[in-house]
Amino acid sequence: MRILVSGGGTGGHIYPALALIDEAKKKDPTTKVLYVGTNRGLESRIVPDAGIDFKTIEIQGFKRSLSLENFKTVYLFLKSIHESKKIIKEFKPDIVVGTGGYVCGSVVFAAAQMHIPTVIHEQNSVAGVTNKFLSHFVDKVAICFDDVRSNFPENKIVFTGNPRAQQVAHMENKNRLKEYGLKDNYPTVLIFGGSRGAEGINQAALDAASKFKDQPYQVLFVTGQVHYDEIKKRAAQKEIPANMIIQPYISNMPEILPEIDLIVGRAGATSLAEITALGIPSILIPSPYVTADHQTKNAMSLVNKNAAKMITEKELTGAKLADAVDQLMNDSAQRSEMAKNASDAGVRDAADRLYNVLKDLVNQK
């Protein structure tokens, strides 16, 4: 099968695409893949580093306010459709997949105009603008949350889950925590605000530090590279207990997750896919800076199943965070119940499901 994939801007659009590509190549090593993104998005670094053929188009998103830049956006969109058609003619894909972000808008739209089978994958509980637009032209819409069904034509929807879940579902304990000065096989809390970090979570974690002292668990606090120096300066003015380790970044974060007993972090689609695939209790602090507040809706999908607790960023304080962590880490029965509920919400064969959608469409051609 020849698969053209497009999606970018954030890891939430890129990592599910890479997980799908990984599964497709496992199932059929002769699979050919081309990834189309922009030269400014994260995909321009992540995709080539993964050894996947990569091409770029020039496109930008609409400004939410009235702006002359939107005229340029329309011009670039029309131009990028033309560029996309050239790339498609050259690569000759059997199917085209969009995983979100404005870059996939012109690529998938061009493919639909050329009568090539098309699929979009929506990771969140609220549809992105690009995927809403594309849903009128594609053959299938793959979703991860039932809440998003109302955003799309019902006859096109297929529930697949997030392919990232399948990538991490079978990870085993590699005893990596000792690399960071932590104990093996000891109850561990991970506090992590995403790859770039989150100022609100970082400050709350610092303010909570003294309350973690002498507790029967350890804390791995990952600040994000851009925040690390500032957090270390602030930490030097506080009493950081020996059972709390501060790190800027963890390479291949999913590898340490089998050793984690509780996660404190954002409610992005990729994070929730990993949490549910491995059945890890969580305290979710949704980002208030995302479109349509979709992280809160993502988080509530687990809160309503008693698989997670939620603290809004507005109400987040060091004391509130420490109390929530303490309550769960000192109640193994509640953590076990939440872990089971998180596991029950996981879709561990999501990559298989999405791949089968692609395969069925190609076979129907």
PyMOL commands that set and color helices and strands:
alter all, ss='L'
color gray80, all
select helices_A, chain A and resi 11-27+43-49+69-91+103-113+129-134+146-151+154-156+163-169+177-180+199-212+225-236+253-259+269-278+291-303+313-315+318-329+332-345+350-364
alter helices_A, ss='H'
color red, helices_A
select strands_A, chain A and resi 2-6+32-37+53-56+95-98+118-122+140-143+157-159+188-192+218-222+244-247+262-265+282-284+308-310
alter strands_A, ss='S'
color yellow, strands_A
deselect
rebuild
show_as cartoon
